[in-house]
Amino acid sequence: YSKLLKRKIHQPMMIEVFVLLNTFLYVSLSSAYFGGNLMQQTRSTFKLKAHAAPFDSPAALQDMVDRAILGLGKKKKLSLLGSTGSIGTQTLDICRERPEQFECVAMAAGNNIDLLAKQIFEFKPKLVSIRDSSQFSSLQQLLNSMGMPEKDRPEFAFGQDGVVSVATYSEAEIVVTGIVGCAGLLPTVAAIKAGKDIALANKETLIAGGPVVVPLLAKHNVKMLPADSEHSAIFQCLQGFPPGALKRIILTASGGAFRDWPVEKLKEVRVADALKHPNWAMGAKITVDSATMMNKGLEVIEAHYLFGSKYDDIDIVVHPQSIIHSAVEAADTAVIAQLGWPDMRLPLLYAISWPARVPVPWKPLDLAAVGIMTF
């Protein structure tokens, strides 16, 4: 937060919210999940260069090259946690766009039964988990009304156990973790233990459980690929970096819904105002966190665990246009950035296809149309 304050970014309740939640919520929940030795593990983590993303070891570099040469090959099967949310629907957009390359074989959803029924009818997963078993009959009625034969319907599971079943589904090669908050932590840990690669869209997995999750990835030889825009940008920039070449991470921030508000008007803020992000279409929680800039503080922690950088080597710069999604500085002072329109489908696509580059008919970036980028 000292980095934000030095840039004189005025946002309501930034310090109080970040300090209280980071100190008590994430550490306390992590301790509850993983036991009382978490703080000792956390202290030791700060001394290590171990990190979650595969990018700078000889083994990681060789694996990346081998995968790139082979390409995607056969259709990749994925499990999707949070299918009816923002991450889930955009992941399914990719499956719809490239059905010959991606298949969603299992999905977990919350309470949006109407949308879930449509997803089941279209994508025909083999396993579906719903949060509340009391909604099962309503879901079946919706599938009946769509004319979906019983033989085409999936196996169903329920509650937290159901989410874990989806995360560990035997046919899935990679799990997209689109569940919001710490609810995504335990299913992600279960997926890692089951040997599934992780397309990480749930930042609390590393914020709350980083000291435990990072060693688990190594133990089970699992790849964790960042699926949010900033960390995907950093990961893309780091492809081919040799060990020790990363000097500094530069996280960009849009500034959120209140970036242009005068300080004196912030006392009039309403929830509806916080949900009006100027650039991105995202879920409610992350949109509000973006408005308060809390999300950027959490992303600093996530970057620390993903890429092994010290906190002093992670900088933040406000970039209102959201065209540069983040950048890295190499040891020789070269700065490499990833650019694109603000569209979450691109980082999601790279996470599930890494290191392949899949052709898609999306609107390409036109720098002349962008015209001006400010910081």
Solvent accessible surface area in square Angstrom, and as a share of the most:
residue,aa,sasa,rsa
1,Y,54,0.20
2,S,71,0.46
3,K,47,0.20
4,L,2,0.01
5,L,82,0.41
6,K,162,0.69
7,R,108,0.40
8,K,156,0.66
9,I,25,0.13
10,H,119,0.53
11,Q,22,0.10
12,P,32,0.20
13,M,120,0.53
14,M,8,0.04
15,I,81,0.41
16,E,104,0.46
17,V,39,0.22
18,F,31,0.13
19,V,78,0.45
20,L,100,0.50
21,L,63,0.31
22,N,42,0.21
23,T,65,0.38
24,F,125,0.52
25,L,66,0.33
26,Y,8,0.03
27,V,51,0.29
28,S,60,0.39
29,L,57,0.28
30,S,0,0.00
31,S,37,0.24
32,A,85,0.66
33,Y,76,0.29
34,F,45,0.19
35,G,32,0.30
36,G,82,0.78
37,N,80,0.41
38,L,5,0.03
39,M,85,0.38
40,Q,124,0.55
41,Q,48,0.21
42,T,21,0.12
43,R,142,0.52
44,S,50,0.32
45,T,19,0.11
46,F,102,0.42
47,K,173,0.73
48,L,104,0.52
49,K,142,0.60
50,A,57,0.44
51,H,39,0.18
52,A,7,0.05
53,A,1,0.01
54,P,17,0.10
55,F,10,0.04
56,D,27,0.14
57,S,46,0.30
58,P,103,0.65
59,A,77,0.59
60,A,12,0.09
61,L,39,0.19
62,Q,102,0.45
63,D,37,0.19
64,M,29,0.13
65,V,65,0.37
66,D,63,0.32
67,R,70,0.26
68,A,50,0.39
69,I,134,0.68
70,L,144,0.71
71,G,35,0.34
72,L,34,0.17
73,G,70,0.68
74,K,150,0.64
75,K,79,0.33
76,K,31,0.13
77,K,61,0.26
78,L,0,0.00
79,S,0,0.00
80,L,0,0.00
81,L,0,0.00
82,G,13,0.13
83,S,0,0.00
84,T,24,0.14
85,G,35,0.34
86,S,35,0.22
87,I,29,0.15
88,G,0,0.00
89,T,44,0.26
90,Q,31,0.14
91,T,0,0.00
92,L,3,0.01
93,D,50,0.26
94,I,1,0.00
95,C,4,0.03
96,R,121,0.44
97,E,70,0.31
98,R,48,0.18
99,P,75,0.47
100,E,95,0.42
101,Q,38,0.17
102,F,3,0.01
103,E,50,0.23
104,C,3,0.02
105,V,1,0.00
106,A,0,0.00
107,M,0,0.00
108,A,2,0.01
109,A,9,0.07
110,G,11,0.11
111,N,83,0.43
112,N,71,0.36
113,I,13,0.07
114,D,88,0.46
115,L,52,0.26
116,L,0,0.00
117,A,0,0.00
118,K,124,0.53
119,Q,8,0.04
120,I,0,0.00
121,F,86,0.36
122,E,82,0.37
123,F,33,0.14
124,K,99,0.42
125,P,3,0.02
126,K,95,0.40
127,L,8,0.04
128,V,0,0.00
129,S,0,0.00
130,I,0,0.00
131,R,149,0.54
132,D,60,0.31
133,S,66,0.42
134,S,85,0.55
135,Q,47,0.21
136,F,60,0.25
137,S,66,0.43
138,S,56,0.36
139,L,0,0.00
140,Q,41,0.18
141,Q,119,0.53
142,L,50,0.25
143,L,0,0.00
144,N,86,0.44
145,S,92,0.59
146,M,60,0.27
147,G,55,0.53
148,M,5,0.02
149,P,63,0.40
150,E,124,0.56
151,K,171,0.72
152,D,47,0.24
153,R,33,0.12
154,P,13,0.08
155,E,118,0.53
156,F,35,0.15
157,A,19,0.15
158,F,74,0.31
159,G,23,0.22
160,Q,87,0.39
161,D,115,0.60
162,G,1,0.01
163,V,19,0.11
164,V,45,0.26
165,S,46,0.30
166,V,0,0.00
167,A,0,0.00
168,T,44,0.26
169,Y,39,0.15
170,S,96,0.62
171,E,62,0.28
172,A,4,0.03
173,E,65,0.29
174,I,4,0.02
175,V,0,0.00
176,V,0,0.00
177,T,0,0.00
178,G,10,0.10
179,I,33,0.17
180,V,94,0.54
181,G,13,0.12
182,C,18,0.11
183,A,57,0.44
184,G,0,0.00
185,L,0,0.00
186,L,70,0.35
187,P,0,0.00
188,T,0,0.00
189,V,11,0.06
190,A,21,0.17
191,A,0,0.00
192,I,0,0.00
193,K,117,0.49
194,A,50,0.39
195,G,42,0.41
196,K,19,0.08
197,D,25,0.13
198,I,0,0.00
199,A,0,0.00
200,L,0,0.00
201,A,25,0.19
202,N,3,0.01
203,K,19,0.08
204,E,7,0.03
205,T,0,0.00
206,L,0,0.00
207,I,14,0.07
208,A,3,0.03
209,G,0,0.00
210,G,0,0.00
211,P,8,0.05
212,V,25,0.15
213,V,0,0.00
214,V,12,0.07
215,P,75,0.47
216,L,21,0.11
217,L,8,0.04
218,A,83,0.65
219,K,155,0.66
220,H,57,0.25
221,N,122,0.63
222,V,9,0.05
223,K,33,0.14
224,M,0,0.00
225,L,4,0.02
226,P,2,0.01
227,A,0,0.00
228,D,16,0.08
229,S,9,0.06
230,E,23,0.10
231,H,0,0.00
232,S,1,0.00
233,A,0,0.00
234,I,0,0.00
235,F,1,0.01
236,Q,21,0.09
237,C,11,0.06
238,L,0,0.00
239,Q,46,0.20
240,G,44,0.42
241,F,17,0.07
242,P,74,0.46
243,P,78,0.49
244,G,69,0.67
245,A,18,0.14
246,L,36,0.18
247,K,100,0.43
248,R,73,0.27
249,I,0,0.00
250,I,25,0.13
251,L,0,0.00
252,T,10,0.06
253,A,4,0.03
254,S,14,0.09
255,G,3,0.03
256,G,0,0.00
257,A,17,0.13
258,F,6,0.03
259,R,72,0.26
260,D,119,0.61
261,W,65,0.23
262,P,66,0.42
263,V,83,0.48
264,E,123,0.55
265,K,86,0.36
266,L,22,0.11
267,K,172,0.73
268,E,91,0.41
269,V,40,0.23
270,R,155,0.57
271,V,109,0.62
272,A,62,0.48
273,D,33,0.17
274,A,7,0.06
275,L,76,0.38
276,K,136,0.58
277,H,27,0.12
278,P,62,0.39
279,N,39,0.20
280,W,28,0.10
281,A,85,0.66
282,M,48,0.21
283,G,27,0.26
284,A,67,0.52
285,K,86,0.36
286,I,53,0.27
287,T,6,0.04
288,V,52,0.30
289,D,16,0.08
290,S,13,0.08
291,A,0,0.00
292,T,22,0.13
293,M,4,0.02
294,M,10,0.04
295,N,12,0.06
296,K,11,0.05
297,G,5,0.04
298,L,0,0.00
299,E,2,0.01
300,V,21,0.12
301,I,16,0.08
302,E,2,0.01
303,A,0,0.00
304,H,16,0.07
305,Y,13,0.05
306,L,0,0.00
307,F,2,0.01
308,G,7,0.07
309,S,8,0.05
310,K,140,0.59
311,Y,73,0.28
312,D,121,0.63
313,D,53,0.27
314,I,0,0.00
315,D,26,0.13
316,I,5,0.03
317,V,34,0.20
318,V,33,0.19
319,H,1,0.00
320,P,36,0.22
321,Q,56,0.25
322,S,8,0.05
323,I,5,0.03
324,I,27,0.14
325,H,11,0.05
326,S,0,0.00
327,A,6,0.04
328,V,0,0.00
329,E,16,0.07
330,A,10,0.08
331,A,66,0.51
332,D,106,0.55
333,T,90,0.53
334,A,47,0.36
335,V,82,0.47
336,I,73,0.37
337,A,38,0.29
338,Q,24,0.11
339,L,61,0.30
340,G,6,0.06
341,W,66,0.23
342,P,41,0.26
343,D,38,0.20
344,M,16,0.07
345,R,63,0.23
346,L,53,0.27
347,P,10,0.06
348,L,0,0.00
349,L,8,0.04
350,Y,9,0.03
351,A,2,0.01
352,I,1,0.00
353,S,2,0.01
354,W,7,0.03
355,P,18,0.12
356,A,18,0.14
357,R,147,0.54
358,V,15,0.09
359,P,97,0.61
360,V,44,0.25
361,P,103,0.65
362,W,44,0.16
363,K,147,0.62
364,P,107,0.67
365,L,54,0.27
366,D,69,0.36
367,L,102,0.51
368,A,93,0.72
369,A,71,0.55
370,V,30,0.17
371,G,59,0.56
372,I,125,0.63
373,M,65,0.29
374,T,60,0.35
375,F,132,0.55
